[in-house]
Amino acid sequence: MAGAHAQGAASKDNASLVARGEYLARASDCVACHTMPAGKLFAGTRPMDTPFGTLYTPNITPDRETGIGSWSADDFYRMLHEGKSKDGTILYPAMPYASYTRMTREDSDAMYAYLMSVPAVHQPNRAHTLRMLLLDENGIINFASPSLKNVLGFDEHEVIGKNGFAFVHPDDIPLAVQSFQKEVEQNPEIKFITVRLLKKNGEWLWCNVRGHNLLKNPNINQIVVYFHDDTLRKEAKDALLESEKRFRSLVRDLQVGVFLSDSGGKIIMCNKALSVMLSIPEDIIVGKNVYEIMSSDMINERDELIPIAERPLTITLQSGKTVTDAVLGVIHPVTKE
């Protein structure tokens, strides 16, 4: 009788532990990441798109081959606190373990007990397509994600142990080195840079590159570098700049006075015709507010003062609408006529 009583008490304690683990799993919203819509509970493979590739969440059911069925409670606790899989593989950034490092051992064991109680699902995990490198503080590559081959053509073993800057275009190295050093010092000035990276076939590819300093994290101790092909955005940006250049050239050649201003009325460009008309050098006009150059009093063709709210520039700045065929009279800033 005593043995049966003890077995019943143990079963009751385990049920209580599982119930607490289910509560903690719900509070941690594990299902949101590890369950596909209309999919099996905690079977994973849910895609999480990022600008630098796609992460696929893992199977955390107790299946021994494709899930965490072979994990111990110790393995599970280490994953929550160190971000490492049972075999020591770094799970960051797919696993945001930093959000769980304050979870107690008791709570970890409860969540583990719950996950071991759900139905096992044989669902192989999908490989991430995240484009990521891990570099030490000297720029030596210590890890490369398999998707490196999809972007640059290199296998991981072809870049590991080499200096990351060896794959940066010579003209872009100063910017890359400066940005990397700022990241090492944990004083980044920009979120990302656009540089040319070397492909295995010898071509150069414009890439968007971003760094994340984890040197002080004892489980990673690296600079994480994300990158992706930025060719289309770079080409669109260059085309826009070229279009703007042609527009400015056209404006400069016009025989009528033209200026461009920002939304606050600050003049950012003017042509020579306007400079001649106002008898003021272009470099003095640019940077000034419109009403610093032109008189604040303006009249219409009937010699009536025009209220500020009814002036073409004010209407355009406030409404974004185009104003055409407006005739204004202003006092010449030099002759005062």
N, C-alpha and C positions, 0 to 999 in steps of 0.2 A: 504494500500500500504506500509505503514511504517513497519508493522509487517512482510509482505512478504519479504521486503528488508533486514530486520534484520535476518530473518531465512536463506535467501540466503547467507548472509555474514558469518553466523555461520557455514553453511555447507561448504563454501569455506575454512574457517579457519581450520575446522576439516580435510578436504581433504589435506590441506597443512601440518597439523600435522602428518597425517598418512603417507604422502610421505616422510617426514623427518624421521619418525620412521622406514620406510622400508629401507632407506639409512643407518641408524645406525645399523639395524639388519644385513644388508649385510656386513657392515664394521666390525661388531663383529663376523661375520661368524657363526651366530646362526644355520643356516641350516646344517652345517657340523656335528654338534653333535646331533641335534634334529630331523633329518630326515633320515630315512633308505633309502638305495639305492633303487630306484624305489618305494619308499613308499610315503605316503601322507605327505604334507608339515607340519613340526613341530609336527608330531604325536608321536615322541619319540621312545622309546624301542630300540635304537641303542646300541649294546654292546660295551663297552670299556674295553678291557682286560688289567689287570695289574698283576704283580707277586703275588699280594695278593688277587686276586679275580676279579670278573667282575662287572663293573658299567653299569647300564642301564639308558640312558637319559630319562627324563620325557616328557610327552605330554604337550606342551605349547600352544596348540590351545585354543580357547575360549569355549570349551566344559565344561559345569558346573560340570559334575560328574568326568571326568577323566583328564581334562585339567586345565586351570587357569581361566575359565570363571567366577568363583565366587570370584576371586581376585579383589581387588580395586587397584587404582593407587598407594595408600600408601603401600599396601602389596608388590607390584612389586618393588617399590623403596627400601623398607626394605630388600628384597631379594638380590638386587644388592649390597647393602652397608653392610649388616650384615650376609648374607649367610644363612638366615632363611626362611622357608616356611611360608605360611599364618598362620598355626597352631603353629608356633614357632620351628618346627623341624629343626635341624641343617642339612644343605644341603652339607656342606664340607665333603669330598673332591670331591664329584661328581660335585658340582657347584664351579668353581674357582672364587668365588665372589671377591677375592682380586684384580683381574684384572679390576673390574668395579667400585671400590669404589670412583673413581674420576669422575664418570659420574654425570652430573648435574641433578637436579630435572627436568628441562625442557626436557633434552634429555631422561630421564627415562620415562617421561609422553608420549613423542612422540613414543618411542619404544612400550610402553604399548598400545597406541592407534592403532598402526599398528597390533600388535598381536591380538587385539580384533576384527580387521577387516578381518582376514583370515578365511577361512572356518573351522567351528568347526568339530573336528574328535573325535568320541567316541572310544578311544583306551586306555584300562586300562594300567597302568604303571606296569613294571616288578620290582620285588624286587631285590636289589643288592645282590650279593653273596660275597661282600667284607668282609674279615675277619679283624675286627677292634675292638679295645677297646679304651675307653677314661679313663685315670687315672689322679688323682690329683697329686700334687707334692710329696705326701707321699706314692704314689703307690696304693691308694684305687680306685677300679674300679667303675666308675659312669655310664658307658654305655658299652654295648656289642652288636655287630651286630648279627642278627639272624643266620648268617652262622657259628657262634661259634659252634652250635650244630652239623654241618656237619663235623667239624674238631675234636673237643674234646668231643662232646656228651652232653655238658651242655646247658641248656636253659639260656636265659639272666638273669632271676631273681635268678638263682642259683649262679651267680658270682658277681652280682652288690652289692656293699657295702663291698666286701671282698678285702683283700690286694692281689694285683696281684702276689706277690712273693710267696704266698701260693701255687701257681700252677706251680712253677718252681722246678725242681729237686734239692735236697740239694747240690749236687756237682756243680751245675751250678749257684747257687745263688750269689757267690762272683762276677762272671763276669756280671750277670744280674744287680745286685745292682750298681756296678761300672759304667756300661754303662748307666743305667737309671739316675744316679746322674750327669754324664757328660752331658746328654741331658737336664736335669733340669737347669744346669748351662750354657746351650747353648754353650758347648765346647766339642761336640762329637769327639772322636778320630777314630771311625769306623762307617761305614754306617749301618751295621747290625751285629747281633750275631746269632749263632746257639746254641740253648739250648733245653733241654728236658722239655716239658710241660705235665702236668697231664691230663689224659683223665678220663671221668666219670667212666669208667670201671676199673680204677686203674692202667692202663698201662701208660707208658711214651712214648711220641711221639716227635721225633726230629723235631724242627720247626725253620724256619728262621724268625727272629724278628727284626723289625725296628721301631724306634721312631721318632716323629716329635713334637718339642716343640711349642705349641700354648698357653702357659700360659699367655702371654702378650696380646693375642687377647681377647678383652672384651666379644666377643660373644661366645667364646669356652672355654677359660681359663682352658685348659686341656693338658695333654701329649697324643698325638694320637699314638697308638701302632698298627702296622700292623703285621700280622703273617700268615704263611702258612706252610703246611706239607713239610718238607725238607728231608723226609726219603730216597727217591731214590737218591738224590744228595749226601747225607751223606754216604749212603752205597757205592756209586761209589767212593767217595773220600777215604773212609776207605780201599776199595779194592785196590785202586791205591797206597796208602801208604804202605799197606802190601806187594804189589808186589815190590815196591821200596826197602823195608826192606829186602826181600828175595834176590833181586839182589845185594844189598850191601854186604850181608852176603856171597854170592857166590864169589864176587870179592875179598873179604878179604881172602878167603881160597885158592885162586889161587896161584900157585907157580911161576908165572911170574909177573913182575912189572906192575901195572895198576894204572892209575889216572883218575879222572873225572874233567873236567874243565867247567866253564861257557863260554858264548859267547865271553868274553874278554880275555880268556886264564888264568883266575884265578882258581887255583886248589881248588876244593871243597871236594875232597875225594881222598885218596890213600890207597893202601894196604900195608901190612907188607913187602911183597917181594920187593916192590919198595924202601921202606925205607932201607932195608938191602943192596940192590943193590947200592944205592947212599950214604950209610953211613950217613944218615940224619934222625933224628926222625920224625915220622909221623906228630906230632903236629907242627913242624916247616915247613914242606912241605905244609900242608894245609893252604890256605890263601895267598900263594905266587903266583906270576905269573910264568907260565911255564919257561920262560927264565931267571927268577931270580934263579931258581934251576938248570936248565941245561944251558950249555954254549950257547951263541948266535951263535957260529960257529958250523955248522954241515956239515959232509961230507958223500958222498955216498960210495959205495963199490969200486969205482975207485979213492978214495981219493980226489974227487973234491968237492969244497965248494958248498953247496946247497943254492940258493937264498931264502930269507924268503918267497917270494910269491909261491915258489914251494915245500915248506915243507908240509908234510901231515897234521899237525895241522892247518896251515894257510888255506889250501885248504878246509878242513872240516868246519872250522869256517865261511869261506866266502861263500861257496857254499852249505853246508849242505850235501855234498856227502860223502860216506864212502870211505876211503882209506885203502887198504889192501896190505900185502906183501911188505911193505916198510922197507928197511934196512938202518939205519942211524948210523953214528959215532959221539959221543959227548965227550967232555972233562969231566972226572969225577970231580964233584964239590969239592971233598975232596983231592983225590990223585993227581989231575991235569994231569992224564995220559989219 
